Amino acid sequence: MNLFKQRFFSNSVWIIFEKLINIFGLIFVTSGVAKYIGPDNFGKLNIALYFFSIFQVIAIWGSDTIGIKLIAKFPKRGYKFLKQFLSFKIFSFIIIASAINLYFYYEYDSLTMVYSLAVTLSSFIYVVDNFVIYNEANLNSKYNVVTNVIGLFFALVTRFYISHNELNPVLLSIPIIIQSLVPFIIRAFIFRRSSAVSSICSEYLSFRFLRYGLYSGFGLLISSLSILVYINVSRVFVSKFTDLQSLGIYSVAITLGTTWVFVTNAFVTSLTPKIFTSSDTEKFNVSSHLTRGILLLGVIYFLLFYFFGKSVVNLLYGEKYIQCYPLVLILIVSSIFSSMGSAFARLIYSYNGYSFEAKKTIVTALITVILSYFFVRHYGLLGAAFSTLISEFLSLTILNYFFKKFPIFKVQIYAILNLKV
């Protein structure tokens, strides 16, 4: 047990380290790219990423979560499942990618089409990369982190070189591919040298694994899609009802508005075991303290950005992106609600409220789609930010109050106002 705890802690540290590296790349290198190519081209670069972030989830069909659980309990069976399900992922991805690229061909210009093709290849690598799942299931995330950091390093260096020397923006499609291709090649090499590959190749594969994956992964698919929809739908409507320049500005606003969340996620992750194993009274206290901590950090970040945000935007991205300043302030508040919601989701899970959380996520996604459609259409970028804010607030409060096994409303009132009701 001690060995497992040590490996679990080490695994968590590696994951947090990777998040820090990714944030550094997003803020400092991506800002240079955004400043160089301008909001319009930056919007073109991002629209394909948003589309594929949603549709690649369909191709995966929850098989990553299923694979991790199977490998953890029955290694050979888990390996067999992932290899069998790979054919479905490839087939479905080809169909989805063809439809998306056909849409981009008719709706957008040639530069957007080039970025879309680059994202297609990058997403395909992501979908077929079962090596990530093998490593996570065996608590070997260090291999994923190290390889991802190597890929990110080469991608960031390439992006910096292209933007610093003001080369053709078409060349920015290269680092998109590099960032996923390099880690995939290294992970494949490491895996081929391990003993797991022999157990996969020596086992007979049956159709029942495909059937099992389609049935078991459907619930995970719906949940994952719902989350991605209410995260990305405002960006899709921004590109539809405004223009790609506005999308570029909104993308920067989301980056700056949510960057701080990795700190609160670390707190939530660290306290999750405590939430799962505590009594009702302890859960009340832990949830209250966690809510206060998230709120305090969020308010501090809000005030810092309120006073220094314009200078930060101008320094990192340039004057063309200064319009994102008020959007960031709204999205910071939205991310506070989202972080609190993540904490209460763990609380709900501790009472086996998986079905409730899945249904709530679907309802939240539907509300977000409706709000985003009308708000973005009538109020543009401010409408997009406010629709996200309202959706996150409803998800944190009213929708959570339908959960009857724990007094979430009382926790929130006590945490924020220090009142017991």
Solvent accessible surface area in square Angstrom, and as a share of the most:
residue,aa,sasa,rsa
1,M,167,0.75
2,N,110,0.56
3,L,123,0.61
4,F,111,0.46
5,K,122,0.52
6,Q,118,0.52
7,R,97,0.35
8,F,98,0.41
9,F,141,0.59
10,S,49,0.32
11,N,18,0.09
12,S,28,0.18
13,V,73,0.42
14,W,79,0.28
15,I,71,0.36
16,I,71,0.36
17,F,89,0.37
18,E,29,0.13
19,K,104,0.44
20,L,80,0.40
21,I,48,0.25
22,N,47,0.24
23,I,33,0.17
24,F,112,0.47
25,G,2,0.02
26,L,87,0.43
27,I,19,0.10
28,F,113,0.47
29,V,23,0.13
30,T,20,0.12
31,S,2,0.01
32,G,29,0.28
33,V,1,0.01
34,A,0,0.00
35,K,96,0.41
36,Y,59,0.23
37,I,16,0.08
38,G,8,0.07
39,P,8,0.05
40,D,59,0.31
41,N,32,0.16
42,F,12,0.05
43,G,0,0.00
44,K,22,0.09
45,L,14,0.07
46,N,15,0.08
47,I,0,0.00
48,A,0,0.00
49,L,67,0.33
50,Y,18,0.07
51,F,29,0.12
52,F,3,0.01
53,S,32,0.21
54,I,23,0.12
55,F,64,0.27
56,Q,29,0.13
57,V,25,0.14
58,I,44,0.22
59,A,0,0.00
60,I,20,0.10
61,W,47,0.16
62,G,9,0.08
63,S,1,0.00
64,D,52,0.27
65,T,50,0.29
66,I,10,0.05
67,G,0,0.00
68,I,50,0.25
69,K,128,0.54
70,L,20,0.10
71,I,3,0.01
72,A,71,0.55
73,K,150,0.63
74,F,98,0.41
75,P,69,0.43
76,K,112,0.48
77,R,113,0.41
78,G,0,0.00
79,Y,16,0.06
80,K,27,0.12
81,F,0,0.00
82,L,0,0.00
83,K,85,0.36
84,Q,32,0.14
85,F,1,0.00
86,L,47,0.23
87,S,65,0.42
88,F,41,0.17
89,K,3,0.01
90,I,58,0.29
91,F,131,0.55
92,S,13,0.08
93,F,7,0.03
94,I,95,0.48
95,I,94,0.48
96,I,27,0.14
97,A,7,0.05
98,S,67,0.43
99,A,61,0.47
100,I,11,0.05
101,N,17,0.09
102,L,107,0.53
103,Y,78,0.30
104,F,0,0.00
105,Y,139,0.53
106,Y,162,0.62
107,E,98,0.44
108,Y,45,0.17
109,D,64,0.33
110,S,90,0.58
111,L,26,0.13
112,T,0,0.00
113,M,35,0.15
114,V,48,0.28
115,Y,0,0.00
116,S,0,0.00
117,L,96,0.48
118,A,5,0.04
119,V,4,0.02
120,T,24,0.14
121,L,82,0.41
122,S,18,0.12
123,S,7,0.04
124,F,63,0.26
125,I,10,0.05
126,Y,122,0.46
127,V,2,0.01
128,V,21,0.12
129,D,11,0.06
130,N,9,0.05
131,F,22,0.09
132,V,39,0.22
133,I,12,0.06
134,Y,13,0.05
135,N,20,0.10
136,E,71,0.32
137,A,13,0.10
138,N,53,0.27
139,L,39,0.20
140,N,40,0.21
141,S,4,0.02
142,K,83,0.35
143,Y,77,0.29
144,N,7,0.04
145,V,1,0.01
146,V,65,0.37
147,T,2,0.01
148,N,44,0.22
149,V,35,0.20
150,I,59,0.30
151,G,0,0.00
152,L,11,0.06
153,F,120,0.50
154,F,100,0.42
155,A,0,0.00
156,L,18,0.09
157,V,76,0.43
158,T,32,0.19
159,R,41,0.15
160,F,118,0.49
161,Y,130,0.50
162,I,4,0.02
163,S,13,0.08
164,H,127,0.57
165,N,68,0.35
166,E,126,0.57
167,L,60,0.30
168,N,88,0.45
169,P,33,0.21
170,V,58,0.33
171,L,66,0.33
172,L,3,0.01
173,S,14,0.09
174,I,80,0.40
175,P,0,0.00
176,I,11,0.06
177,I,42,0.21
178,I,39,0.20
179,Q,64,0.28
180,S,22,0.14
181,L,68,0.34
182,V,36,0.21
183,P,1,0.01
184,F,49,0.20
185,I,98,0.50
186,I,51,0.26
187,R,15,0.05
188,A,20,0.15
189,F,123,0.51
190,I,58,0.29
191,F,21,0.09
192,R,148,0.54
193,R,185,0.67
194,S,48,0.31
195,S,95,0.61
196,A,18,0.14
197,V,26,0.15
198,S,68,0.44
199,S,18,0.12
200,I,11,0.05
201,C,87,0.52
202,S,87,0.56
203,E,55,0.25
204,Y,180,0.69
205,L,51,0.25
206,S,27,0.18
207,F,124,0.52
208,R,125,0.46
209,F,7,0.03
210,L,27,0.13
211,R,139,0.51
212,Y,97,0.37
213,G,0,0.00
214,L,57,0.29
215,Y,188,0.72
216,S,40,0.26
217,G,0,0.00
218,F,109,0.46
219,G,48,0.46
220,L,62,0.31
221,L,8,0.04
222,I,54,0.27
223,S,29,0.19
224,S,44,0.28
225,L,34,0.17
226,S,10,0.06
227,I,73,0.37
228,L,35,0.18
229,V,39,0.23
230,Y,41,0.15
231,I,79,0.40
232,N,6,0.03
233,V,15,0.08
234,S,3,0.02
235,R,27,0.10
236,V,36,0.21
237,F,33,0.14
238,V,0,0.00
239,S,15,0.10
240,K,127,0.54
241,F,67,0.28
242,T,52,0.30
243,D,73,0.38
244,L,20,0.10
245,Q,87,0.39
246,S,18,0.12
247,L,0,0.00
248,G,0,0.00
249,I,4,0.02
250,Y,1,0.00
251,S,5,0.03
252,V,1,0.01
253,A,0,0.00
254,I,26,0.13
255,T,31,0.18
256,L,6,0.03
257,G,0,0.00
258,T,56,0.32
259,T,31,0.18
260,W,18,0.06
261,V,26,0.15
262,F,59,0.25
263,V,53,0.30
264,T,0,0.00
265,N,66,0.34
266,A,28,0.22
267,F,98,0.41
268,V,2,0.01
269,T,70,0.41
270,S,78,0.51
271,L,60,0.30
272,T,26,0.15
273,P,72,0.45
274,K,94,0.40
275,I,1,0.00
276,F,88,0.37
277,T,114,0.66
278,S,15,0.10
279,S,62,0.40
280,D,89,0.46
281,T,96,0.56
282,E,77,0.35
283,K,11,0.05
284,F,38,0.16
285,N,64,0.33
286,V,20,0.12
287,S,6,0.04
288,S,1,0.00
289,H,114,0.51
290,L,8,0.04
291,T,1,0.00
292,R,74,0.27
293,G,28,0.27
294,I,1,0.00
295,L,52,0.26
296,L,112,0.56
297,L,52,0.26
298,G,0,0.00
299,V,64,0.37
300,I,80,0.40
301,Y,48,0.18
302,F,58,0.24
303,L,85,0.42
304,L,94,0.47
305,F,11,0.05
306,Y,113,0.43
307,F,140,0.58
308,F,122,0.51
309,G,0,0.00
310,K,115,0.49
311,S,76,0.49
312,V,53,0.31
313,V,0,0.00
314,N,69,0.35
315,L,138,0.69
316,L,27,0.13
317,Y,4,0.02
318,G,13,0.13
319,E,135,0.60
320,K,138,0.59
321,Y,1,0.00
322,I,68,0.34
323,Q,101,0.45
324,C,0,0.00
325,Y,26,0.10
326,P,60,0.38
327,L,3,0.02
328,V,0,0.00
329,L,23,0.12
330,I,22,0.11
331,L,7,0.03
332,I,0,0.00
333,V,47,0.27
334,S,4,0.03
335,S,5,0.03
336,I,10,0.05
337,F,42,0.17
338,S,46,0.30
339,S,3,0.02
340,M,4,0.02
341,G,14,0.14
342,S,30,0.19
343,A,7,0.05
344,F,2,0.01
345,A,11,0.09
346,R,71,0.26
347,L,1,0.00
348,I,0,0.00
349,Y,63,0.24
350,S,22,0.14
351,Y,38,0.14
352,N,117,0.60
353,G,6,0.05
354,Y,123,0.47
355,S,69,0.45
356,F,43,0.18
357,E,16,0.07
358,A,34,0.26
359,K,132,0.56
360,K,18,0.08
361,T,12,0.07
362,I,62,0.32
363,V,63,0.36
364,T,3,0.02
365,A,8,0.06
366,L,108,0.54
367,I,45,0.23
368,T,1,0.01
369,V,51,0.29
370,I,100,0.51
371,L,35,0.17
372,S,0,0.00
373,Y,72,0.28
374,F,108,0.45
375,F,53,0.22
376,V,2,0.01
377,R,132,0.48
378,H,124,0.55
379,Y,148,0.56
380,G,17,0.17
381,L,16,0.08
382,L,85,0.42
383,G,1,0.01
384,A,0,0.00
385,A,0,0.00
386,F,82,0.34
387,S,0,0.00
388,T,24,0.14
389,L,31,0.15
390,I,57,0.29
391,S,3,0.02
392,E,21,0.10
393,F,91,0.38
394,L,41,0.20
395,S,13,0.08
396,L,8,0.04
397,T,15,0.09
398,I,90,0.46
399,L,26,0.13
400,N,0,0.00
401,Y,70,0.26
402,F,131,0.54
403,F,14,0.06
404,K,170,0.72
405,K,130,0.55
406,F,9,0.04
407,P,58,0.36
408,I,3,0.02
409,F,97,0.41
410,K,88,0.37
411,V,0,0.00
412,Q,10,0.05
413,I,37,0.19
414,Y,44,0.17
415,A,6,0.04
416,I,91,0.46
417,L,104,0.52
418,N,102,0.52
419,L,99,0.49
420,K,157,0.67
421,V,93,0.54
